[in-house]
């Protein structure tokens, strides 16, 4: 795989329809996706030479972040609607030349900032809220 442009890492929100249509969140300049897995420590007095033992189980989660320029487009209206309703939506995170991560996420942060000498900025954070799938591109 060759190097990819950061702007091609896309965050898309679903419309809840059938079939579901996904719209790219407009104006984002920086995006991120992090996967996490909680370790369950089962070390005890009988552990071999007191080495830590981990149970082959735990809680998996993902977080998504994005920041950029507020553009007042359809995707911004959808973000506001989903946040104020505190509803779960289906999202897609497109990783260029790699794959698409899809599933339910909760919009946990929606931040608008407007410095007096600059553009209105938007920051968002998503937390996974169910099983995610990965589709290779």
GROMACS elastic network, one bead per residue, 0.5 to 0.9 nm:
[ bonds ]
;  ai    aj funct       b0    kb
    1     4     6  0.85067   500
    1    97     6  0.74522   500
    1    98     6  0.84955   500
    2    97     6  0.86816   500
    4     7     6  0.86439   500
    4     8     6  0.74189   500
    4     9     6  0.87717   500
    4    96     6  0.66534   500
    4    97     6  0.77426   500
    5     8     6  0.55867   500
    5     9     6  0.76851   500
    5    96     6  0.80148   500
    6     9     6  0.56656   500
    6    10     6  0.88498   500
    6    29     6  0.84132   500
    6    30     6  0.73982   500
    6    31     6  0.78762   500
    6    96     6  0.86138   500
    7    10     6  0.71821   500
    7    28     6  0.81271   500
    7    29     6  0.65815   500
    7    30     6  0.71808   500
    7    31     6  0.80373   500
    8    94     6  0.76806   500
    8    95     6  0.72460   500
    8    96     6  0.58897   500
    9    30     6  0.84784   500
    9    31     6  0.66183   500
    9    32     6  0.79321   500
    9    93     6  0.71318   500
    9    94     6  0.55388   500
    9    95     6  0.50560   500
    9    96     6  0.59884   500
   10    24     6  0.65971   500
   10    25     6  0.76725   500
   10    28     6  0.84652   500
   10    31     6  0.72730   500
   10    92     6  0.79251   500
   10    93     6  0.56225   500
   10    95     6  0.69750   500
   10    96     6  0.82968   500
   11    23     6  0.83746   500
   11    24     6  0.57766   500
   11    25     6  0.58707   500
   11    26     6  0.88509   500
   11    28     6  0.85692   500
   11    31     6  0.75274   500
   11    64     6  0.84050   500
   11    65     6  0.88972   500
   11    66     6  0.78980   500
   11    91     6  0.72512   500
   11    92     6  0.59904   500
   11    94     6  0.65642   500
   12    22     6  0.55941   500
   12    23     6  0.50929   500
   12    25     6  0.56100   500
   12    75     6  0.86557   500
   12    90     6  0.86885   500
   12    91     6  0.55452   500
   12    93     6  0.62748   500
   12    94     6  0.78890   500
   13    21     6  0.82304   500
   13    22     6  0.52065   500
   13    23     6  0.54276   500
   13    24     6  0.65249   500
   13    25     6  0.69319   500
   13    75     6  0.76240   500
   13    78     6  0.80759   500
   13    79     6  0.82131   500
   13    89     6  0.70922   500
   13    90     6  0.62668   500
   13    92     6  0.64756   500
   13    93     6  0.89292   500
   14    17     6  0.77768   500
   14    20     6  0.60568   500
   14    21     6  0.55606   500
   14    23     6  0.64575   500
   14    89     6  0.65032   500
   14    90     6  0.52307   500
   14    91     6  0.56744   500
   14    92     6  0.77746   500
   15    18     6  0.88076   500
   15    20     6  0.59816   500
   15    21     6  0.56933   500
   15    22     6  0.63526   500
   15    23     6  0.78210   500
   15    78     6  0.82091   500
   15    89     6  0.79233   500
   15    90     6  0.79749   500
   16    19     6  0.81873   500
   16    20     6  0.56283   500
   16    21     6  0.75679   500
   16    22     6  0.88972   500
   16    89     6  0.71619   500
   16    90     6  0.72822   500
   17    21     6  0.67600   500
   18    21     6  0.79520   500
   20    90     6  0.87680   500
   22    90     6  0.85811   500
   22    91     6  0.74924   500
   22    92     6  0.75012   500
   23    26     6  0.84356   500
   23    74     6  0.84874   500
   23    75     6  0.65513   500
   24    75     6  0.69653   500
   24    92     6  0.88518   500
   25    28     6  0.68102   500
   25    73     6  0.88141   500
   25    74     6  0.86538   500
   25    75     6  0.52767   500
   25    76     6  0.70535   500
   25    79     6  0.83688   500
   26    68     6  0.85075   500
   26    69     6  0.81133   500
   26    70     6  0.78567   500
   26    71     6  0.67878   500
   26    72     6  0.86449   500
   26    73     6  0.71132   500
   26    74     6  0.84762   500
   26    75     6  0.63530   500
   26    76     6  0.73724   500
   27    67     6  0.81437   500
   27    68     6  0.54684   500
   27    70     6  0.61227   500
   27    71     6  0.60483   500
   27   121     6  0.89656   500
   27   122     6  0.85350   500
   28    31     6  0.70497   500
   28    66     6  0.62516   500
   28    67     6  0.52557   500
   28    69     6  0.61121   500
   28    70     6  0.81635   500
   28   122     6  0.79823   500
   28   123     6  0.84734   500
   29    66     6  0.75134   500
   29    67     6  0.59451   500
   29    69     6  0.72771   500
   30    65     6  0.80577   500
   30    66     6  0.55438   500
   30    67     6  0.53302   500
   30    68     6  0.64537   500
   31    64     6  0.73931   500
   31    65     6  0.55131   500
   31    67     6  0.65612   500
   31    68     6  0.87939   500
   32    63     6  0.80908   500
   32    64     6  0.55240   500
   32    65     6  0.50370   500
   32    66     6  0.63667   500
   33    62     6  0.70555   500
   33    63     6  0.58416   500
   33    65     6  0.66127   500
   33    93     6  0.78365   500
   34    61     6  0.84344   500
   34    62     6  0.54988   500
   34    63     6  0.52848   500
   34    64     6  0.64640   500
   34    65     6  0.87317   500
   35    60     6  0.74388   500
   35    61     6  0.59155   500
   35    63     6  0.66375   500
   35    64     6  0.89763   500
   36    59     6  0.81264   500
   36    60     6  0.56544   500
   36    61     6  0.51387   500
   36    62     6  0.58964   500
   36    63     6  0.81685   500
   37    57     6  0.89474   500
   37    58     6  0.64599   500
   37    59     6  0.56020   500
   37    61     6  0.63697   500
   37    62     6  0.87299   500
   38    57     6  0.82576   500
   38    58     6  0.51555   500
   38    59     6  0.51675   500
   38    60     6  0.64717   500
   38    61     6  0.84843   500
   39    54     6  0.65090   500
   39    55     6  0.72826   500
   39    56     6  0.82118   500
   39    57     6  0.73139   500
   39    58     6  0.56896   500
   39    59     6  0.77847   500
   40    53     6  0.85156   500
   40    54     6  0.55402   500
   40    55     6  0.54465   500
   40    56     6  0.78481   500
   40    57     6  0.69345   500
   40    58     6  0.60787   500
   40    59     6  0.89676   500
   41    52     6  0.71346   500
   41    53     6  0.60047   500
   41    55     6  0.63930   500
   42    47     6  0.87570   500
   42    52     6  0.75221   500
   42    53     6  0.54965   500
   42    54     6  0.56208   500
   42    55     6  0.62394   500
   43    46     6  0.78927   500
   43    47     6  0.58747   500
   43    50     6  0.74978   500
   43    51     6  0.73180   500
   43    52     6  0.51355   500
   43    54     6  0.71354   500
   44    47     6  0.54088   500
   44    50     6  0.75728   500
   44    52     6  0.82092   500
   44    53     6  0.82092   500
   45    48     6  0.85710   500
   45    50     6  0.70502   500
   46    49     6  0.82397   500
   46    50     6  0.74189   500
   47    50     6  0.50167   500
   47    51     6  0.61406   500
   47    52     6  0.71620   500
   47    53     6  0.70855   500
   48    51     6  0.58822   500
   48    52     6  0.84625   500
   48    53     6  0.88279   500
   50    53     6  0.87029   500
   54    57     6  0.81930   500
   55    58     6  0.76207   500
   60   131     6  0.88885   500
   61   127     6  0.75505   500
   61   128     6  0.58425   500
   61   129     6  0.80572   500
   61   130     6  0.84305   500
   61   131     6  0.87430   500
   61   132     6  0.88384   500
   62   105     6  0.88293   500
   62   126     6  0.82498   500
   62   127     6  0.61533   500
   62   128     6  0.52468   500
   62   129     6  0.87544   500
   62   132     6  0.86726   500
   63   105     6  0.86125   500
   63   125     6  0.71179   500
   63   126     6  0.55368   500
   63   128     6  0.62670   500
   64    93     6  0.83531   500
   64   105     6  0.89389   500
   64   124     6  0.81429   500
   64   125     6  0.56346   500
   64   127     6  0.66741   500
   64   128     6  0.83138   500
   65   123     6  0.75134   500
   65   124     6  0.57093   500
   65   126     6  0.64247   500
   66   122     6  0.81320   500
   66   123     6  0.56827   500
   66   124     6  0.53005   500
   66   125     6  0.66156   500
   66   126     6  0.88820   500
   67   121     6  0.72946   500
   67   122     6  0.55472   500
   67   124     6  0.63827   500
   67   125     6  0.89837   500
   68   120     6  0.87207   500
   68   121     6  0.55969   500
   68   122     6  0.54699   500
   68   123     6  0.66146   500
   69   119     6  0.69268   500
   69   120     6  0.61033   500
   69   122     6  0.58096   500
   69   123     6  0.86791   500
   70    73     6  0.83571   500
   70    76     6  0.76232   500
   70   112     6  0.78437   500
   70   119     6  0.78223   500
   70   120     6  0.55602   500
   70   121     6  0.52059   500
   70   122     6  0.54759   500
   71    76     6  0.73471   500
   71   120     6  0.83737   500
   71   121     6  0.88426   500
   72    75     6  0.79073   500
   72    76     6  0.56997   500
   72    77     6  0.71997   500
   73    76     6  0.53542   500
   73    77     6  0.66386   500
   73    78     6  0.89063   500
   74    77     6  0.51749   500
   74    78     6  0.63021   500
   74    79     6  0.87193   500
   75    78     6  0.50051   500
   75    79     6  0.61774   500
   75    80     6  0.87507   500
   76    79     6  0.50211   500
   76    80     6  0.63313   500
   76    81     6  0.86222   500
   77    80     6  0.52264   500
   77    81     6  0.61786   500
   77    82     6  0.86717   500
   78    81     6  0.50326   500
   78    82     6  0.60912   500
   78    83     6  0.84915   500
   79    82     6  0.52520   500
   79    83     6  0.60722   500
   79    84     6  0.86077   500
   79   107     6  0.79288   500
   79   110     6  0.80468   500
   80    83     6  0.51480   500
   80    84     6  0.60703   500
   80    85     6  0.84103   500
   80   110     6  0.79321   500
   81    84     6  0.54480   500
   81    85     6  0.60654   500
   81    86     6  0.83248   500
   81    87     6  0.86446   500
   82    85     6  0.52764   500
   82    86     6  0.58342   500
   82    87     6  0.55133   500
   82    88     6  0.72509   500
   82    89     6  0.72754   500
   82   106     6  0.84283   500
   82   107     6  0.72018   500
   83    87     6  0.68795   500
   83    88     6  0.88631   500
   83   106     6  0.81073   500
   83   107     6  0.58605   500
   83   108     6  0.75157   500
   83   109     6  0.80218   500
   83   110     6  0.73660   500
   84    87     6  0.79722   500
   85    88     6  0.88549   500
   86   106     6  0.73776   500
   86   107     6  0.74535   500
   86   108     6  0.84764   500
   87   106     6  0.68842   500
   87   107     6  0.81506   500
   88   104     6  0.61441   500
   88   105     6  0.57747   500
   88   106     6  0.50413   500
   88   107     6  0.75531   500
   88   129     6  0.74631   500
   89   103     6  0.80884   500
   89   104     6  0.54235   500
   89   105     6  0.58689   500
   89   106     6  0.67475   500
   89   107     6  0.83289   500
   90   102     6  0.70654   500
   90   103     6  0.51643   500
   90   105     6  0.62906   500
   90   106     6  0.88720   500
   91   101     6  0.81824   500
   91   102     6  0.57121   500
   91   103     6  0.56633   500
   91   104     6  0.61211   500
   91   105     6  0.65285   500
   92   100     6  0.63751   500
   92   101     6  0.55971   500
   92   103     6  0.68153   500
   92   104     6  0.88794   500
   93    99     6  0.84283   500
   93   100     6  0.55891   500
   93   101     6  0.51514   500
   93   102     6  0.65302   500
   94    97     6  0.88513   500
   94    98     6  0.81362   500
   94    99     6  0.61683   500
   94   101     6  0.65850   500
   94   102     6  0.87009   500
   95    98     6  0.54838   500
   95    99     6  0.52870   500
   95   100     6  0.59656   500
   95   101     6  0.79291   500
   95   137     6  0.86721   500
   96    99     6  0.66748   500
   96   100     6  0.83909   500
   96   137     6  0.80132   500
   97   136     6  0.83571   500
   97   137     6  0.60486   500
   98   135     6  0.86023   500
   98   136     6  0.58699   500
   98   137     6  0.54726   500
   99   134     6  0.66213   500
   99   135     6  0.53445   500
  100   133     6  0.80264   500
  100   134     6  0.56058   500
  100   135     6  0.51729   500
  100   136     6  0.64518   500
  100   137     6  0.71255   500
  101   132     6  0.66393   500
  101   133     6  0.56298   500
  101   135     6  0.66233   500
  101   136     6  0.88917   500
  102   131     6  0.87848   500
  102   132     6  0.55545   500
  102   133     6  0.52638   500
  102   134     6  0.64690   500
  102   135     6  0.81247   500
  103   128     6  0.75782   500
  103   129     6  0.79357   500
  103   130     6  0.68935   500
  103   131     6  0.64373   500
  103   133     6  0.64347   500
  104   127     6  0.86632   500
  104   128     6  0.61320   500
  104   129     6  0.53435   500
  104   130     6  0.57460   500
  104   131     6  0.74111   500
  104   132     6  0.72407   500
  105   108     6  0.88692   500
  105   126     6  0.59160   500
  105   127     6  0.53369   500
  105   130     6  0.73620   500
  106   125     6  0.84633   500
  106   126     6  0.54569   500
  106   127     6  0.52825   500
  106   128     6  0.64026   500
  106   129     6  0.62385   500
  107   110     6  0.72590   500
  107   124     6  0.72677   500
  107   125     6  0.60034   500
  107   127     6  0.66584   500
  108   124     6  0.75502   500
  108   125     6  0.55759   500
  108   126     6  0.54839   500
  108   127     6  0.65739   500
  109   123     6  0.75127   500
  109   124     6  0.51430   500
  109   126     6  0.70931   500
  110   122     6  0.71929   500
  110   123     6  0.58648   500
  110   125     6  0.68631   500
  111   121     6  0.80774   500
  111   122     6  0.55354   500
  111   124     6  0.62674   500
  112   120     6  0.68627   500
  112   121     6  0.56130   500
  112   123     6  0.65162   500
  112   124     6  0.89390   500
  113   119     6  0.84642   500
  113   120     6  0.56194   500
  113   121     6  0.50206   500
  113   122     6  0.63546   500
  113   123     6  0.82960   500
  114   117     6  0.82503   500
  114   118     6  0.67743   500
  114   119     6  0.61512   500
  114   121     6  0.61257   500
  114   122     6  0.88624   500
  115   118     6  0.52887   500
  115   119     6  0.68897   500
  115   120     6  0.70445   500
  115   121     6  0.85454   500
  116   119     6  0.81318   500
  118   121     6  0.87343   500
  128   131     6  0.78913   500
  128   132     6  0.77763   500
  129   132     6  0.86451   500
